[in-house]
């Protein structure tokens, strides 16, 4: 089985492992010097190894093995999990004394967090250099999670009953009425709301599918500073992010759409 959605990943992993030699390594080094998206992908793969360590330690202490293996079976088809399982040789310096199946189980639990409520700091954020309890840290956590989302992830539209229940639960947790959010962005197809936790703060991710630009998320998190922040655009892990704060909530839009598109969408909920 080959990951055709990211054909450069095998070479990037071999590059990190020191297994890419001669002209092939020189060619990739030259590409990295001029290809910003490729450098961003290399950086994300390299950071991924650091993120697995705290995830595995938390899982070993908190989750029964049978439940992890059941979740692993469901997650086996995802690109990121296959990338770990199909490696020809384990990277021992990244995963010392770990069984590959348990490493994949740690990934599976993260991928399958869903509406039940996943702690983005508890499972994947103990390394405070990656995810800190700051205004910037929650955006990084969202980008790390959203990188696992594809159009196939959002292929199914929730029933009106399920959508209403998800939005009601999210609104109650945040103390903000989100019932009108599905219709807030013309041209986007609503795909459901998920409730997470970031360092003890409720974080709601509302998913949409753009027919031209793919998955887009509108996220809202309780803002303890209660500061007003004007919309700001940035690039984060290959995504365009527009973020702002108002009414005691920090908010963002994230996707691979052009900045102008996300800025236009942000005006629908900031004006």
Secondary structure, DSSP 8 states (H G I E B T S, - for coil): ----TTTTHHHHHHHHHT---HHHHHHHHHHHHH-HHHHHHHHHHHHHHHHHHHHHHHHHHHS-HHHHHHHHHHHTTSHHHHHHHT-SS--TTTSTT--HHHHHHHHHHHHT-GGG--BTTTTT--STTTS-SSHHHHHHHHHHHHTT--TTTT-S---HHHHHHHHHHHHHHHTS--TTGGGSSTTEEEEEEEEEEETTEEEEEEEEEETTTEEEEEEEEE-TT---EEEEEEEETTEEEEEEEETTEEEEEEESS-HHHHHHHHHHHH-
